[in-house]
Protein backbone atom coordinates (compact mmCIF):
# COMPACT_ATOMS: atom_id res chain seq x y z
CA UNK A 1 0.00 0.00 0.00
CA UNK A 2 1.12 3.56 -0.65
CA UNK A 3 1.56 5.60 2.53
CA UNK A 4 2.40 9.29 2.91
CA UNK A 5 4.76 9.72 5.88
CA UNK A 6 5.89 12.92 7.57
CA UNK A 7 9.56 13.32 6.65
CA UNK A 8 10.54 14.05 10.26
CA UNK A 9 9.21 10.64 11.35
CA UNK A 10 11.57 9.05 8.83
CA UNK A 11 14.55 10.80 10.44
CA UNK A 12 14.87 13.79 8.12
CA UNK A 13 15.94 16.97 9.94
CA UNK A 14 13.02 19.09 8.76
CA UNK A 15 11.31 20.06 12.02
CA UNK A 16 11.10 23.73 12.93
CA UNK A 17 14.06 23.27 15.30
CA UNK A 18 16.21 21.58 12.65
CA UNK A 19 15.80 18.18 14.31
CA UNK A 20 13.72 15.12 13.45
CA UNK A 21 11.15 12.93 15.19
CA UNK A 22 12.56 9.62 14.02
CA UNK A 23 10.52 6.65 15.13
CA UNK A 24 13.26 4.16 14.27
CA UNK A 25 15.97 6.00 16.22
CA UNK A 26 13.94 7.99 18.75
CA UNK A 27 14.55 7.25 22.42
CA UNK A 28 10.87 7.83 23.28
CA UNK A 29 9.77 4.77 21.30
CA UNK A 30 9.87 1.19 22.56
CA UNK A 31 11.64 -1.55 20.65
CA UNK A 32 8.23 -3.03 19.80
CA UNK A 33 7.06 0.30 18.31
CA UNK A 34 10.27 0.63 16.31
CA UNK A 35 9.93 -2.92 15.03
CA UNK A 36 6.32 -2.33 14.01
CA UNK A 37 7.31 0.90 12.25
CA UNK A 38 10.06 -0.90 10.33
CA UNK A 39 7.60 -3.65 9.36
CA UNK A 40 5.25 -0.97 7.99
CA UNK A 41 8.09 0.72 6.07
CA UNK A 42 9.41 -2.51 4.58
CA UNK A 43 6.00 -3.83 3.51
CA UNK A 44 4.64 -0.69 1.86
CA UNK A 45 5.49 2.04 -0.63
CA UNK A 46 6.49 5.10 1.40
CA UNK A 47 6.23 8.71 0.24
CA UNK A 48 8.18 11.11 2.45
CA UNK A 49 6.69 14.60 2.64
CA UNK A 50 7.08 17.70 4.81
CA UNK A 51 4.39 20.28 4.05
CA UNK A 52 6.33 23.10 5.68
CA UNK A 53 9.53 22.48 3.73
CA UNK A 54 7.50 21.95 0.53
CA UNK A 55 5.98 25.41 1.06
CA UNK A 56 9.40 27.04 1.09
CA UNK A 57 9.94 27.48 4.82
CA UNK A 58 13.54 27.11 5.96
CA UNK A 59 14.93 24.64 8.46
CA UNK A 60 15.39 25.59 11.21
CA UNK A 61 12.56 28.10 11.48
CA UNK A 62 10.57 29.79 14.17
CA UNK A 63 7.85 27.62 15.72
CA UNK A 64 4.34 28.31 14.49
CA UNK A 65 0.90 27.52 15.87
CA UNK A 66 -2.63 27.72 14.54
CA UNK A 67 -4.23 30.81 16.05
CA UNK A 68 -7.54 30.37 14.24
CA UNK A 69 -8.47 26.84 13.17
CA UNK A 70 -11.63 27.86 11.32
CA UNK A 71 -11.71 29.73 8.02
CA UNK A 72 -10.04 32.11 7.65
CA UNK A 73 -7.19 30.02 9.07
CA UNK A 74 -4.38 31.86 10.80
CA UNK A 75 -1.00 30.24 11.43
CA UNK A 76 1.65 32.45 12.93
CA UNK A 77 4.82 32.56 14.98
CA UNK A 78 5.02 33.84 18.53
CA UNK A 79 6.21 37.17 17.07
CA UNK A 80 3.00 37.27 14.97
CA UNK A 81 4.65 36.52 11.61
CA UNK A 82 1.80 35.16 9.50
CA UNK A 83 2.71 31.85 7.84
CA UNK A 84 -0.82 30.83 6.86
CA UNK A 85 -0.13 30.82 3.12
CA UNK A 86 2.90 28.55 3.60
CA UNK A 87 0.87 26.07 5.60
CA UNK A 88 -1.94 26.11 3.02
CA UNK A 89 0.56 25.59 0.17
CA UNK A 90 2.09 22.67 2.08
CA UNK A 91 -1.32 21.11 2.67
CA UNK A 92 -2.24 21.45 -1.00
CA UNK A 93 1.11 19.92 -2.00
CA UNK A 94 0.44 16.90 0.21
CA UNK A 95 -3.05 16.48 -1.22
CA UNK A 96 -1.77 16.80 -4.79
CA UNK A 97 0.84 14.10 -4.15
CA UNK A 98 -1.78 11.82 -2.63
CA UNK A 99 -4.10 12.30 -5.60
CA UNK A 100 -1.32 11.83 -8.17
CA UNK A 101 -0.06 8.64 -6.54
CA UNK A 102 -3.36 7.20 -5.32
CA UNK A 103 -2.32 7.43 -1.65
CA UNK A 104 -5.20 6.76 0.75
CA UNK A 105 -3.30 6.53 4.06
CA UNK A 106 -0.94 8.90 5.87
CA UNK A 107 1.28 8.62 8.94
CA UNK A 108 1.74 12.19 10.17
CA UNK A 109 3.51 13.88 13.09
CA UNK A 110 1.23 14.43 16.05
CA UNK A 111 0.62 17.91 17.49
CA UNK A 112 2.06 19.66 14.43
CA UNK A 113 0.24 22.73 13.02
CA UNK A 114 0.54 20.96 9.66
CA UNK A 115 0.29 17.28 10.47
CA UNK A 116 -1.43 16.88 13.85
CA UNK A 117 -4.45 14.61 13.44
CA UNK A 118 -6.06 14.73 16.91
CA UNK A 119 -4.41 17.39 19.06
CA UNK A 120 -2.65 20.65 18.22
CA UNK A 121 -1.19 23.45 20.30
CA UNK A 122 -3.76 26.11 21.19
CA UNK A 123 -2.09 29.09 19.49
CA UNK A 124 -0.87 30.75 22.70
CA UNK A 125 2.65 29.24 22.60
CA UNK A 126 2.12 27.95 26.13
CA UNK A 127 2.40 24.22 25.20
CA UNK A 128 -1.34 23.71 25.86
CA UNK A 129 -2.91 21.08 23.63
CA UNK A 130 -6.47 21.20 22.32
CA UNK A 131 -8.54 18.90 20.14
CA UNK A 132 -7.94 19.77 16.52
CA UNK A 133 -6.08 19.04 13.33
CA UNK A 134 -3.18 20.65 11.53
CA UNK A 135 -3.98 22.14 8.13
CA UNK A 136 -2.48 19.26 6.13
CA UNK A 137 -4.17 16.59 8.25
CA UNK A 138 -7.47 18.46 7.94
CA UNK A 139 -7.28 18.77 4.15
CA UNK A 140 -6.25 15.14 3.69
CA UNK A 141 -9.03 13.94 6.02
CA UNK A 142 -11.59 16.02 4.12
CA UNK A 143 -10.44 14.21 0.98
CA UNK A 144 -10.94 10.72 2.43
CA UNK A 145 -7.30 10.01 3.27
CA UNK A 146 -7.06 8.09 6.55
CA UNK A 147 -4.64 9.77 8.98
CA UNK A 148 -2.61 8.15 11.75
CA UNK A 149 0.10 9.60 13.99
CA UNK A 150 3.22 8.00 15.47
CA UNK A 151 1.32 6.88 18.57
CA UNK A 152 -1.17 4.97 16.38
CA UNK A 153 1.20 2.51 14.70
CA UNK A 154 -0.85 -0.52 15.79
CA UNK A 155 -4.01 1.01 14.36
CA UNK A 156 -2.17 1.86 11.12
CA UNK A 157 -0.82 -1.68 10.87
CA UNK A 158 -4.31 -3.15 11.32
CA UNK A 159 -5.78 -0.70 8.79
CA UNK A 160 -3.30 -1.57 6.04
CA UNK A 161 -3.37 -5.35 6.58
C-alpha positions in Angstrom: 0.0 0.0 0.0 1.1 3.6 -0.7 1.6 5.6 2.5 2.4 9.3 2.9 4.8 9.7 5.9 5.9 12.9 7.6 9.6 13.3 6.7 10.5 14.0 10.3 9.2 10.6 11.4 11.6 9.0 8.8 14.6 10.8 10.4 14.9 13.8 8.1 15.9 17.0 9.9 13.0 19.1 8.8 11.3 20.1 12.0 11.1 23.7 12.9 14.1 23.3 15.3 16.2 21.6 12.7 15.8 18.2 14.3 13.7 15.1 13.5 11.2 12.9 15.2 12.6 9.6 14.0 10.5 6.7 15.1 13.3 4.2 14.3 16.0 6.0 16.2 13.9 8.0 18.7 14.5 7.2 22.4 10.9 7.8 23.3 9.8 4.8 21.3 9.9 1.2 22.6 11.6 -1.5 20.6 8.2 -3.0 19.8 7.1 0.3 18.3 10.3 0.6 16.3 9.9 -2.9 15.0 6.3 -2.3 14.0 7.3 0.9 12.3 10.1 -0.9 10.3 7.6 -3.6 9.4 5.3 -1.0 8.0 8.1 0.7 6.1 9.4 -2.5 4.6 6.0 -3.8 3.5 4.6 -0.7 1.9 5.5 2.0 -0.6 6.5 5.1 1.4 6.2 8.7 0.2 8.2 11.1 2.4 6.7 14.6 2.6 7.1 17.7 4.8 4.4 20.3 4.1 6.3 23.1 5.7 9.5 22.5 3.7 7.5 21.9 0.5 6.0 25.4 1.1 9.4 27.0 1.1 9.9 27.5 4.8 13.5 27.1 6.0 14.9 24.6 8.5 15.4 25.6 11.2 12.6 28.1 11.5 10.6 29.8 14.2 7.9 27.6 15.7 4.3 28.3 14.5 0.9 27.5 15.9 -2.6 27.7 14.5 -4.2 30.8 16.1 -7.5 30.4 14.2 -8.5 26.8 13.2 -11.6 27.9 11.3 -11.7 29.7 8.0 -10.0 32.1 7.6 -7.2 30.0 9.1 -4.4 31.9 10.8 -1.0 30.2 11.4 1.7 32.4 12.9 4.8 32.6 15.0 5.0 33.8 18.5 6.2 37.2 17.1 3.0 37.3 15.0 4.7 36.5 11.6 1.8 35.2 9.5 2.7 31.8 7.8 -0.8 30.8 6.9 -0.1 30.8 3.1 2.9 28.6 3.6 0.9 26.1 5.6 -1.9 26.1 3.0 0.6 25.6 0.2 2.1 22.7 2.1 -1.3 21.1 2.7 -2.2 21.5 -1.0 1.1 19.9 -2.0 0.4 16.9 0.2 -3.1 16.5 -1.2 -1.8 16.8 -4.8 0.8 14.1 -4.1 -1.8 11.8 -2.6 -4.1 12.3 -5.6 -1.3 11.8 -8.2 -0.1 8.6 -6.5 -3.4 7.2 -5.3 -2.3 7.4 -1.7 -5.2 6.8 0.7 -3.3 6.5 4.1 -0.9 8.9 5.9 1.3 8.6 8.9 1.7 12.2 10.2 3.5 13.9 13.1 1.2 14.4 16.1 0.6 17.9 17.5 2.1 19.7 14.4 0.2 22.7 13.0 0.5 21.0 9.7 0.3 17.3 10.5 -1.4 16.9 13.8 -4.4 14.6 13.4 -6.1 14.7 16.9 -4.4 17.4 19.1 -2.6 20.6 18.2 -1.2 23.5 20.3 -3.8 26.1 21.2 -2.1 29.1 19.5 -0.9 30.7 22.7 2.6 29.2 22.6 2.1 27.9 26.1 2.4 24.2 25.2 -1.3 23.7 25.9 -2.9 21.1 23.6 -6.5 21.2 22.3 -8.5 18.9 20.1 -7.9 19.8 16.5 -6.1 19.0 13.3 -3.2 20.7 11.5 -4.0 22.1 8.1 -2.5 19.3 6.1 -4.2 16.6 8.3 -7.5 18.5 7.9 -7.3 18.8 4.2 -6.2 15.1 3.7 -9.0 13.9 6.0 -11.6 16.0 4.1 -10.4 14.2 1.0 -10.9 10.7 2.4 -7.3 10.0 3.3 -7.1 8.1 6.5 -4.6 9.8 9.0 -2.6 8.1 11.7 0.1 9.6 14.0 3.2 8.0 15.5 1.3 6.9 18.6 -1.2 5.0 16.4 1.2 2.5 14.7 -0.9 -0.5 15.8 -4.0 1.0 14.4 -2.2 1.9 11.1 -0.8 -1.7 10.9 -4.3 -3.1 11.3 -5.8 -0.7 8.8 -3.3 -1.6 6.0 -3.4 -5.4 6.6 
